[in-house]
């Protein structure tokens, strides 16, 4: 591949990265030696770019049709991969397919075959059965979080999809846990392994314990969250009902938060992540759905309101912070009468709270617009509209997210009322 270094430098510049991580460098090296890669990597190690970068270098701009298929177990992870690929600005077209998204829009996007298709196994299977996707010429296959695909029961769909492919030149299988064996239906007889599963020991994490009483734990939680003063924070619960309960309790203490779990409609889940990413809400109360597939690099705190069921789940939760060589904090609520699971070491640092609940309001509020990509609206249009008609300065406009038929813009809280009055038609 000609000018490979130049391509890599351009991609890093587009992503605003200074250099490749260790896992990214090793996958690039192994790809030169083997067509098949088994990537064992925890969250926060840069694994998404680790498999997308060699793919981008392998795509052929002289070839028409679908060249690569990337499978992911959840909608959120598929969208994350899609967003990273688009931000790389490779010049190759991609489309993303997942349940809860308009099937017709996806069919339209697939009518002119993109170079890269990213999707969940269930939705990709659906498109194949309808004749919307032709995979027999696909050369590159990537399955992200393969262990999670099995956990969610996608083995039959994976076997069906792989049966529709007969021209695979390279494969990348990504897992966050050790695999006992590679399934027979997977075209993976000889492969190179890149193993970074023990990287969590190198993360710059500080562990804290907060001793709580059951009668006052929600007030103590409110005091803890408010003490973060807007630092991006994930609070993990084991059950959907618990996330809803905890958010209601935080509202009583005027501590802003938003819930995120599998029981929400897709639009609600996307809206929750948008508000969390753009800083409109600094605390996301979630189930273990939030332990994977969230591309939010600057999470400062992870709080375990309830302990996870397994060590792997504990590691995945903690891996949401201290990403890309930054630092992070892990907090465990410990009832004085309870014992920790065997896989959790008691933290040495103890949080000292005075039970004061600090007033904090996010500097941003999210504005919703009922138009998006399919309505020929882009980020530049929205910035132009808000600076001209809304008379906002560019620094008063935060993160912009454009979906198919909707858009979300973070706007300075101080200016939002004045802006709304000016842009009303």
Secondary structure, DSSP 8 states (H G I E B T S, - for coil): -TTHHHHHHHHHHHHT-SS--HHHHHHHHHHHH-SEEEEEE-TTS-HHHHHHHHHHHH--TT--S--EEEE-SSHHHHHHHHHHHHHHT-S--EEEE-TTS-HHHHHHHHSS--SEEEE-HHHHHHHHHHT----TT--EEEETTHHHHHHTT-HHHHHHHHHT-----EEEEEESS--S---TTSS-SS-EEEEEGGGGGGSEEEEEEEEE-TTTHHHHHHHHHHHTTT--EEEE-SSHHHHHHHHHHHHHTT---EEE-TTS-HHHHHHHHHHHHTTS-SEEEE-GGGGSS---TT--EEEESS--SSHHHHHHHHTTSSGGG-EEEEEEEEETT----TTS---SEE----S-------SEEEEEES--GGGT--HHHHHHHHHHTS---GGGEEEEEE-SS-EEEEEEGGGHHHHHHHH--
